[in-house]
Amino acid sequence: MTGANFGWIELVFFYGIAVGIGVWQWLKMDRMLEKTRAERAAKEAADRKDGPTAD
């Protein structure tokens, strides 16, 4: 192998890790948003079921 090939290997390895971490974080955030939206929808449904309270 020549020295130039090591440069390409390093670039692919570095950017592969960077892109992998980015995709992982994006998927994690997507799951968190879905969970938060479901919790909010459940809370709103429970509030509508109870109806307005007259204090």
N, C-alpha and C positions, 0 to 999 in steps of 0.2 A: 504494500500500500504506500502511496505517496503522501506527503504532508498535506496536500490539498484535500484529500479524501477525509482526513481527520477533521478538517474545518467543516465540511458538509455534515459529517456525522454529528459533530457538536451542535451545529445549527438545528438540525432535525430533532435531536434529543431535547435541546433547550426549549424550542418552540412547541414541540409535542407536549412537554410537561406543562408549559404555560397555557396552551389551548385546552388541555385536559382539565386543569384546575378551573379555568374559566367556565367550561361546560358543566363541571360538577357544581360550581357555585350557582350557575343559572338554574339548573334542575332543582337544587336545594331550595332556592328562593321561590321557584314556581310551586313546589309542594307546600311551602309555608304560606304562600298567598292563598292557595286553594283551601287550606285548613282554616285560615283566618276568615275567608269569605263564608265558609260553611258555618263557622261559629257565629258570625254576625247574622247570617240568614236565620239560624235557629233562634237566636236571641230576639230578632225582630218578629219572627213568627210567634214566639211565646208572648211577646208584648202585645201583638195584635189579638191573640187569643184571650188574654186577660182583659183587654179593652182599656179604655181610658179610666183612670181613677179620679174620683172627685175628692180632693182633699179639703 
